[in-house]
């Protein structure tokens, strides 16, 4: 455990198999996403922890503890499960309210640290962009109220807009796999965070299209919510000087 806070940290919460009796299907591909994320982020210097098939209360407890642990510049969280607007589901089928998770990180431990959340889950059952196995069916929180809980210096990237479904495939989700693919390229790693996430949105929206079956031709469009107050470079290589317009900035946090 990194008690000194001299490394950036990433926590991956992935629910692939739900508890017996829970009427939510298995999510083949979630494990593939976790492995790819672990490999990619570890190479970039992040301390990465994976937590699989946790219950709602276990997920709450996990993030409460993580919010009080030291971190160098950036904390990255990935939540991958079935979901609906405002929540993802634990392995016990109970909703994890994202608004509550976000509020944990509004504290002195995380003050002035960059917080990034990637949410791979449906936000409803809309069919315009296609729905795979991540949809829970009904909308439990049909408002943007949970966005008000996002702390300053936080970016939240959803795989899909409110009301729509997110694609999942046995080889991994298009959202998280594309994120990892972009980070393998030096030019992308050295981008300012919002520019990187905009490139992620563009790549998923314009280069992905479901094939075959009822979802053939359907698309997916990630959605970014940012409360960043400054430009940040959490994935930039050590010693890299990021140049934008006529100014020069340091890598991780400016």
GULUMDREN-5218 format. One line per field, with one value per residue: x, y, z of N, C-alpha, C, O in turn; residue number from 1. Coordinates in steps of 0.001 Angstrom, whole numbers, plus 500000, padded with zeros to 6 digits. Atoms other than C-alpha are relative to their C-alpha. Layout:
N
nx X ...
ny Y ...
nz Z ...
cax X ...
cay Y ...
caz Z ...
cx X ...
cy Y ...
cz Z ...
ox X ...
oy Y ...
oz Z ...
donu NUM ...
! end
This chain:
254
nx 500843 499223 500434 499341 500679 499066 500421 501402 500690 501200 500821 500923 501082 500601 500967 500246 500938 500850 500342 501136 501293 500059 500460 499131 499180 498534 499431 498743 499199 499612 498677 499051 499777 499199 498625 499404 499790 498905 498747 499760 499754 498777 498877 499933 499574 501085 500221 501327 500673 501224 500970 501018 501254 500247 501368 500166 499373 498556 499529 500007 498921 498744 499708 499821 498617 499097 500046 499219 498622 499187 499754 499053 500673 501237 500709 500856 500927 500806 501113 500534 501071 501299 500281 501114 499607 499636 499530 499583 500507 499074 500239 501236 501118 500423 499390 498962 500266 498748 499918 499404 498587 499305 499856 498906 498730 500006 499406 498652 499038 500038 499982 499016 499634 500878 500819 500587 500888 500475 501190 500431 501304 501128 500660 501384 500245 500166 499534 499449 498579 499810 499890 499524 500363 499810 501190 500812 501393 500816 499239 500205 499654 500083 499671 498581 499696 498770 498854 499685 499135 498644 499099 499117 498824 500441 500592 500760 500242 500951 499933 501182 500778 501138 501121 499585 499253 498579 499673 499024 499660 499100 498609 499887 500870 499386 499608 498780 498944 499523 499217 498688 499314 499496 498883 498811 499351 499321 500647 501219 499625 499498 501057 500744 501021 501270 499755 499942 501339 500725 499541 500674 501381 500003 499642 501120 501184 499863 499329 500652 501373 500345 500204 500863 501058 500915 499276 499188 500014 500151 498796 499846 499395 499648 500457 499031 500344 498735 499925 498585 499754 498704 499595 499270 499368 499732 499386 498823 498759 499107 499097 500636 500537 501170 500129 501317 499923 498675 499555 499423 500527 499392 500824 501187 500999 499511
ny 498804 498783 499120 498699 499174 499550 500551 499894 501254 500357 501049 500553 500791 500682 501047 500868 501055 499559 501013 500855 499407 498640 500091 499218 500981 499959 499006 500463 498888 499124 500428 499582 498570 499806 500397 499024 498780 500222 500015 498686 498983 500342 499547 498548 499650 500041 501153 500432 501046 500493 500588 500618 500567 499497 499572 498555 499477 500164 498958 498756 500044 499930 498645 499150 500184 499498 498541 499510 500453 499011 500206 498988 498938 500414 501216 500461 501066 500591 500813 500739 500890 499562 498706 499161 498616 499642 501109 501300 501024 500919 501401 500402 499405 498743 498864 499157 498651 499339 498734 500252 500307 498752 499141 500493 499429 498571 499953 499425 500932 499904 498600 499646 501180 500254 501201 500400 501153 500574 500785 500917 500534 499344 498925 500123 501064 499419 500874 499257 500295 501418 500475 501370 500677 499182 499264 500584 499968 498867 498848 499777 498634 499358 498590 499710 499574 500619 499257 498935 500548 500195 499009 499196 500708 501358 500267 501251 500385 501103 500682 499684 498889 500400 500656 500941 501184 500089 501293 500900 501099 500931 499535 498755 498902 499081 498806 500176 500497 498869 499186 500626 499913 498638 499783 500687 499115 498918 498712 499940 499966 498686 499002 499535 501011 499803 500260 501458 500562 499602 500923 501265 499870 499972 501320 500922 499555 500013 501190 501215 500265 501386 500815 501169 500103 498882 498774 499672 498606 499101 499288 499648 498678 499687 498719 499482 498965 499518 498897 499656 498567 499740 501019 501080 500947 501135 501162 499559 500665 499188 499135 499442 498654 499919 498668 499698 498612 499439 500222 501296 500490 501213 501161 500537 499030 498629
nz 500000 500109 498922 500115 500984 501022 501294 500380 499701 500762 499399 500986 499426 501139 499680 501162 499600 498909 499011 500346 499725 500534 501395 500873 500702 499954 500908 500594 500505 498898 499560 501032 499779 498790 500283 500915 499237 499063 500750 500590 498979 499274 500818 499891 498661 499031 499123 500435 499233 500628 499075 500848 499487 498651 499701 499888 498789 500137 500909 499234 499016 500738 500461 498833 499567 501030 500005 498867 500173 500721 501425 500483 500753 500661 499629 501090 499632 501064 499531 501133 499558 500477 499399 500388 499794 498642 499173 500525 499099 499376 500318 499324 500720 499384 500706 499424 500458 500341 499282 498694 500229 500324 498818 499173 500438 499696 498669 499944 500577 501450 500390 501029 500780 501141 499887 501289 499909 501260 499661 501052 499591 500630 499266 500425 500971 501327 501073 501124 500115 499788 498629 499865 498760 498817 499596 498938 500444 499611 499553 498585 499660 501302 499862 499945 498642 499515 500498 499063 498947 500526 499392 500834 500520 500336 501308 500045 501389 500126 501292 500796 499440 499171 500667 501032 499612 500340 500578 499396 500893 499304 500094 499255 500421 500952 499268 499235 500873 500789 499068 499868 501289 500145 499078 500498 500957 499294 500243 499198 498584 499635 500136 498832 499734 500709 501424 500137 499874 501209 501048 499697 500477 501468 500518 499783 500733 501457 500522 499521 500408 499703 501182 499914 499003 499783 499742 501153 500408 498859 499622 498591 499860 498620 499487 499035 499040 499446 499048 499897 499910 500602 500951 499331 500905 499097 500651 500735 499644 499169 500734 501190 499899 500865 500573 500540 500437 499825 498621 499698 498734 499477 500323 499351 499573 500135
cax 500000 501306 501003 503280 501109 504044 502157 498975 496336 493613 490777 488808 485436 484083 480922 480809 478856 475898 474780 472392 468813 469708 467909 470820 472751 476433 478652 481202 484008 484167 487167 488893 488417 489900 492994 493577 493143 495498 498203 497826 497685 500461 502794 501973 503053 499666 499203 496233 493813 491028 487895 485471 481855 481431 478095 476648 477805 481259 481588 480547 483011 485782 485448 485064 488420 490036 488932 490999 494209 497106 497728 500380 498448 495607 493048 491308 488215 486509 483055 481822 478473 474858 473434 470753 470738 472579 473648 475473 474539 476520 476804 473845 471677 471400 472033 475223 474303 477089 476237 477196 480450 481360 480765 483308 486050 485088 487506 490892 492697 491635 491797 493647 494053 492658 489787 488728 485757 485043 481557 480959 477241 473901 472029 468639 467092 467168 467640 468821 472450 471910 471742 473728 473864 474530 470953 468874 465654 463964 465101 465589 467036 465965 467631 470997 470885 473726 475977 475774 477704 480781 483697 485886 488845 486889 486076 483379 483242 480196 480142 476799 474413 471499 468732 470804 472535 476241 477689 479499 481252 483044 486292 485570 483579 484192 484441 487144 489051 489244 490464 493311 494129 494477 496807 499159 500008 502491 500724 497512 499177 500679 497375 495647 492943 489837 491416 492186 488622 487250 489363 487912 484375 485198 486790 483890 481212 482652 484611 482338 479151 477429 477231 474508 471354 468892 471648 473245 474190 473678 476193 477532 478407 480339 479446 481862 481103 484007 484525 488231 489565 492891 494599 495939 498160 497769 499131 502014 505452 507987 509953 507471 506656 503137 502845 499466 499258 502149 502471 504485 503125 504450 503208 500862 499167 499486
cay 500000 503440 505371 508220 509416 509638 507873 508470 505849 504059 501968 499690 498402 495812 493723 490832 488173 489059 487217 484249 485437 488873 489417 491074 489179 488360 490920 489070 491457 493260 491188 491943 495661 495391 493568 496033 499012 497506 496894 500315 502426 500526 501329 504997 504860 504445 502176 500126 498093 495921 495011 492567 491622 493770 494511 498007 498498 497129 499616 502506 501432 501001 504507 506101 504607 505476 509097 509382 507873 510050 510446 512321 514318 512240 509699 507684 505574 503210 501812 499122 497391 497352 500785 503393 507174 508246 504794 501561 498241 496215 492446 492189 494121 497185 500625 502497 506178 507989 511251 509715 508315 511726 513504 511263 513003 516506 516547 517820 514643 515226 519009 520283 516704 515737 513238 511320 508935 506674 505151 502106 501484 502210 505336 504118 501868 504201 502393 505205 504502 500813 498818 495744 493817 496796 498105 497553 498532 501231 504732 505279 508773 510849 514141 515835 516363 513909 516142 518815 516507 516373 518041 520784 519531 516457 515084 512436 510611 508456 505857 507221 510202 510187 507791 505591 502244 501426 498634 495691 492904 489730 491390 494451 497667 500062 502944 501577 499698 502858 504818 502330 502314 506091 506015 503670 506530 509134 512081 511202 510579 514057 515806 517957 515829 517425 517258 513580 512850 514839 512678 509622 510861 511536 508134 506202 508309 508272 505030 502605 501057 497923 495071 492506 491638 494112 496626 496688 500223 501635 504093 505182 508705 509247 512215 514396 516391 518575 520704 521123 524561 524240 522333 518952 516323 513152 510728 512786 511220 512391 515345 516079 519743 520106 523045 524581 527817 529950 528671 525810 523623 520874 517294 516107 519116 522783
caz 500000 499036 502324 501252 498397 495985 493181 491267 492030 490070 491499 489168 490373 487965 488335 485882 487775 489980 493099 492721 492513 491135 487839 486081 483453 483481 481771 479622 478756 482098 483136 479836 480459 483953 482724 479896 482213 484786 482209 480563 483717 485464 482580 483137 486762 488439 491443 490244 492381 490936 492905 491302 492012 495125 496794 497078 500662 499861 497004 499240 501923 499362 497938 501346 502337 499006 499344 502526 501207 499995 496275 494315 491700 490273 491467 488737 489393 486970 487732 485368 485899 484872 485508 485186 485328 488462 489597 488896 490466 492970 492672 495066 492599 494834 493305 494072 493887 492077 493818 497153 495789 494370 497689 499425 497452 498526 501462 502614 501498 497891 497909 494822 493546 490167 490347 487220 487091 484101 484207 481986 482511 480931 481934 480738 478125 475129 471817 469542 470309 470986 474210 475138 478388 480670 480868 483988 482256 484317 485231 488930 488891 485907 486796 486789 490544 491096 488985 491682 494003 491751 493585 492166 490102 488984 485541 485109 481778 481080 478320 477146 477569 480061 479060 476762 476872 476716 474601 476130 474199 475346 474214 476338 476154 473270 475774 478068 475372 473268 476294 476745 473044 473029 476035 474200 471840 473062 471448 473276 476639 476562 475883 478469 480115 478593 475133 475648 476755 473824 471518 473286 472582 468944 468419 469953 468256 464742 464499 466323 464977 466207 463732 463210 465126 466585 467306 463864 462888 466383 467799 471188 472312 475560 477730 479741 482875 484005 487088 486445 487336 485566 482795 483902 482275 484399 481789 480392 480376 482997 481751 478988 478448 477115 474753 473980 472014 473240 476816 478249 481048 483266 482875 485595 487165 486297
cx 500877 499496 500579 499303 500918 499700 498556 499350 498781 499295 498961 498979 499203 499057 499703 498931 499215 499629 498830 498687 499846 499687 500749 500995 501489 500519 501336 500743 500460 501395 501094 500317 500937 501469 500699 500295 501183 501350 500353 500380 501263 501232 500181 500296 498922 500096 498554 499479 498693 499118 498826 498805 499751 498544 499938 500756 501513 500591 500024 501183 501364 500338 500132 501439 500977 500052 500855 501444 500792 500212 500899 499277 498597 499459 499025 499135 499248 498919 499337 498979 498759 499704 498730 500423 500265 500554 500594 499565 501124 499655 498740 498765 499512 500723 501043 499783 501314 500165 500659 501489 500784 500251 501122 501308 500062 500518 501429 501049 500113 499971 501164 500560 499012 499273 499352 499173 499584 498883 499565 498716 498922 499450 498514 499890 499776 500654 500659 501475 500299 500166 500523 499623 500109 498722 499200 498513 499225 500887 499673 500321 500102 500270 501503 500428 501298 501238 500430 500948 501441 500925 500756 501227 499697 499455 499315 499676 499100 500124 498894 499238 498863 498896 500364 500858 501439 500307 501044 500186 500905 501467 500212 499091 500738 500530 501343 501152 500575 500851 501419 500796 500591 501232 501278 500806 500541 499294 498724 500310 500393 498978 499491 498761 498721 500155 500082 498602 499106 500386 499382 498565 499925 500266 498851 498820 500113 500640 499360 498575 499710 499694 499056 498928 499156 500723 500895 499840 499871 501356 500056 500742 500317 499633 500921 499383 501295 499770 501472 500163 501327 500302 500877 500468 500343 500722 501277 501257 500882 500956 499388 499496 498868 499826 498635 499972 501423 500552 500537 499578 500712 499085 498752 498950 500573 499342
cy 501244 501001 501399 500914 500509 499394 500381 498637 499824 498851 499565 499128 499412 498894 499224 498959 500468 498835 499141 500659 501425 499923 500993 499031 500204 500938 499504 501171 500932 499644 500404 501482 500235 499666 501011 501309 499858 500068 501399 501034 499716 500470 501511 500454 500013 498742 499575 498865 499636 499338 499476 499506 500374 500424 501519 500553 499867 501075 501349 500046 500150 501437 500982 499906 500592 501523 500611 499503 501030 499605 501121 501168 499624 498701 499662 498848 499535 499159 499375 498990 500251 501335 500628 501433 500277 498875 498880 498977 499133 498570 499465 500616 501316 501174 500731 501402 500731 501318 499823 499701 501284 500839 499537 500741 501511 500181 500525 499082 500187 501441 500270 498797 499839 498680 499711 498743 499582 499025 499178 499319 500716 501087 500039 498924 500530 499160 500748 499704 498527 499656 498588 499503 500864 500656 499271 500132 501223 501108 500291 501422 500794 501498 500149 500384 499404 500727 501104 499533 499822 501067 500817 499166 498534 499970 498642 499716 498775 499374 500459 501157 499489 499362 498920 498863 500052 498590 499248 498810 499048 500400 501317 501077 500920 501239 499833 499474 501124 500933 499439 500081 501385 500235 499276 500886 501231 501335 500150 500104 501407 501112 500447 499129 500204 499796 498504 499392 500414 499099 498615 500023 499926 498614 499015 500372 499773 498733 498699 499935 498526 499250 498841 500087 501250 501329 500422 501450 500991 500564 500222 501332 500283 501436 500446 501082 500439 501142 500336 501515 500398 498889 498968 498980 498724 498827 500357 499311 500912 500821 500617 501402 500123 501419 500171 501485 500508 499762 498602 499576 498726 498824 499808 501034 501392 500902
cz 500000 501032 499851 499005 498912 498632 499730 500193 499101 500698 498975 500719 498844 500478 498715 500306 501222 500911 499529 500410 499507 498509 499113 499378 500188 498923 499436 499366 501093 500516 499015 500145 501179 499744 499098 500710 500955 499295 499490 501052 500805 499247 500077 501424 501057 500857 499784 500877 499311 501057 499166 500810 501458 500154 500089 501209 499950 499094 500709 500971 499321 499628 501161 500497 498987 499995 501107 499981 499200 498546 499514 499331 499554 500570 498875 500492 498770 500647 498784 500502 499154 500657 499502 500263 501479 500839 499163 501033 500555 499634 500667 499357 500567 499349 500826 499444 499762 500752 501357 499870 499728 501249 500915 499703 500156 501422 499929 499379 498484 499502 499054 499250 498856 500222 498650 500220 498593 500334 498795 500466 499208 500898 499642 498943 498596 498922 498846 499788 500205 501463 499969 501383 501235 500501 501056 499697 500385 500545 501444 500420 498713 500113 500021 501408 500509 499498 500955 501094 499539 500573 498961 499628 499713 498583 500058 498544 499992 498607 499062 500626 500888 499160 499006 500552 499531 499508 500823 499069 500770 499958 500740 499444 499038 500719 500698 499148 499138 500849 500131 498704 499778 500875 499573 499054 500713 499833 500822 501491 500448 499814 501361 500135 499210 498498 499737 500041 498837 498830 500203 499496 498484 499428 500144 499109 498501 499438 500449 499465 500221 498710 500303 501065 500120 500154 498842 499592 501138 500418 501517 500087 501456 500373 501129 500869 500671 500980 500259 499992 499371 499000 500706 498971 500771 499372 499252 500518 500850 499144 498764 500287 499006 499505 499364 499717 500237 501395 500172 501383 500407 499796 500845 500363 499879 501008
ox 501848 498538 500082 499500 500661 500521 497768 500017 498140 499932 498182 499339 498567 499465 499106 498073 499799 499709 497995 498566 498729 500369 500145 501639 501953 499905 502395 500151 501436 502193 502200 501473 501871 502359 501862 501350 502008 502277 501504 501356 501960 502194 501265 500201 499193 500469 497630 500176 497929 499594 498154 498941 499495 497903 500967 501533 502228 501695 500982 501892 502249 501454 500876 502055 501952 501087 501116 502175 500241 500224 500849 499209 497708 500204 498207 499645 498811 499216 498871 499320 498774 500242 498043 501521 499387 500948 500325 499223 502016 498623 498191 497654 498555 501900 500839 500015 502110 501285 501429 502299 501881 501331 501697 502145 501022 499750 501963 502039 501196 499793 502304 501470 497845 499896 498708 499664 499108 499085 498994 498756 499123 499618 497866 500852 499189 501731 501201 501937 501456 500696 500034 498537 499862 498750 499004 497686 498690 501996 498510 499861 501159 499485 502243 501513 502014 502308 501597 501566 502300 500646 500838 501652 500533 498763 499906 499047 499472 500436 498993 499410 498561 498549 499480 501374 501775 499817 501997 499225 501624 502244 501312 498593 501945 501555 502252 502305 501780 501866 502392 502006 501715 502183 502359 501959 499806 499128 498398 499664 500143 499299 499527 498205 498229 499212 499584 498279 498203 499537 499055 498112 499074 499598 498538 498203 499129 500542 499747 497858 500451 499189 499166 499014 499139 500113 501679 498721 499981 502401 499100 501711 499398 499421 501152 498741 501981 499022 501841 499464 501701 499634 501772 499837 501522 501263 501872 501359 500871 501572 499997 498909 499080 499683 498219 500180 502378 501590 500146 499616 501244 497904 497660 497805 501686 499630
oy 501326 501727 502340 502129 501566 499481 500570 497607 500794 497883 500382 498130 500136 498001 499745 498677 500842 497670 499620 501209 501938 499228 501838 498251 501297 501088 499927 501965 501660 500526 500766 501886 501032 500400 501349 501909 500764 500720 501823 501766 500641 500938 502028 501642 500375 497674 500320 497876 500511 498539 500239 499041 499503 500841 502194 501499 500728 501560 502109 501049 500839 501896 501957 500922 501242 502110 501814 499629 501678 498422 502226 502263 500474 497743 500495 497876 500346 498285 500075 498074 501087 501635 500092 501661 500096 499104 498758 499342 498697 498313 498450 500440 501891 501064 501013 501635 500908 501710 500680 500180 501471 501409 500354 500914 502150 500483 500766 499563 500063 501686 499897 498955 500212 497663 500581 497763 500407 498075 499716 498282 501840 501058 501081 498210 499845 498602 500111 499581 498113 500457 497761 499808 500374 501260 498058 499499 501891 500860 500485 501877 500827 502300 499169 500932 500037 500610 501497 500353 499464 502257 500444 498291 497657 500890 497655 500533 497708 500058 500282 501416 498296 499855 498244 498917 500782 497607 499830 498347 499489 499991 501870 500970 501127 501788 500634 499843 501166 501451 500189 500310 501512 500890 499579 500584 501905 502070 501251 500865 501791 502287 499691 498680 499250 499373 498017 498530 499671 498721 497929 499069 499235 498187 498284 499501 499414 498476 497623 500934 497659 499826 498186 500893 502095 502386 501363 501936 502197 499954 499932 501566 500558 502284 499690 502006 499615 502082 500812 502221 501571 497855 499321 498795 498427 497989 499499 498984 502127 500315 501470 501650 500076 502342 499366 502297 499952 500321 497684 500377 498000 499022 500091 500917 501647 502098
oz 500752 500768 500469 499046 498336 497718 500656 500099 498696 501113 498484 501344 498078 501222 497773 499470 502239 500520 498761 501504 499441 497756 498452 500080 500512 497866 499898 498635 500913 500831 499416 500024 501090 500174 499317 500505 501072 499775 499595 500884 501223 499856 499806 501733 502202 500373 500110 501102 498903 501863 498473 501942 502289 499190 500082 501078 500464 499339 500571 501048 499827 499870 501058 500820 499365 499679 501099 500964 498311 498205 500054 499890 499498 500776 498484 501050 497954 501461 497884 501251 498251 501723 498632 500771 502324 501982 497968 502158 499827 499014 500237 499857 500048 499005 502007 498258 500684 501080 501792 500663 500254 501406 501635 500589 499724 502335 498846 498828 497912 498309 499332 498436 498973 500527 498063 500780 497813 501091 497847 501127 498748 502117 499744 498661 497758 499133 497942 498653 500130 502233 499199 501877 502337 501573 500978 500353 499500 501020 501796 501468 498083 499606 500109 501598 501285 500095 500970 501772 500344 500421 497791 500381 499932 498148 500496 497872 500479 497633 497847 501817 500874 498087 498479 501669 498598 500065 501340 498454 501667 500822 500729 498323 499165 500314 500481 499372 498890 500384 500060 498730 499291 500448 500079 498745 501435 500807 501265 502211 501590 499994 502332 499132 498607 497830 498722 499224 498452 498023 499235 498864 497923 498487 499205 498498 497853 498238 499991 499415 499759 497746 501339 501991 499226 499998 498973 499424 500916 500190 502236 499364 502227 499505 502072 500370 501277 500713 501333 499265 499378 498982 501473 497930 500960 500093 498600 501700 500650 498205 498118 501340 497794 500307 498531 500619 499696 501749 499451 502317 499567 499509 500352 499928 500339 501047
donu 1 2 3 4 5 6 7 8 9 10 11 12 13 14 15 16 17 18 19 20 21 22 23 24 25 26 27 28 29 30 31 32 33 34 35 36 37 38 39 40 41 42 43 44 45 46 47 48 49 50 51 52 53 54 55 56 57 58 59 60 61 62 63 64 65 66 67 68 69 70 71 72 73 74 75 76 77 78 79 80 81 82 83 84 85 86 87 88 89 90 91 92 93 94 95 96 97 98 99 100 101 102 103 104 105 106 107 108 109 110 111 112 113 114 115 116 117 118 119 120 121 122 123 124 125 126 127 128 129 130 131 132 133 134 135 136 137 138 139 140 141 142 143 144 145 146 147 148 149 150 151 152 153 154 155 156 157 158 159 160 161 162 163 164 165 166 167 168 169 170 171 172 173 174 175 176 177 178 179 180 181 182 183 184 185 186 187 188 189 190 191 192 193 194 195 196 197 198 199 200 201 202 203 204 205 206 207 208 209 210 211 212 213 214 215 216 217 218 219 220 221 222 223 224 225 226 227 228 229 230 231 232 233 234 235 236 237 238 239 240 241 242 243 244 245 246 247 248 249 250 251 252 253 254
! end
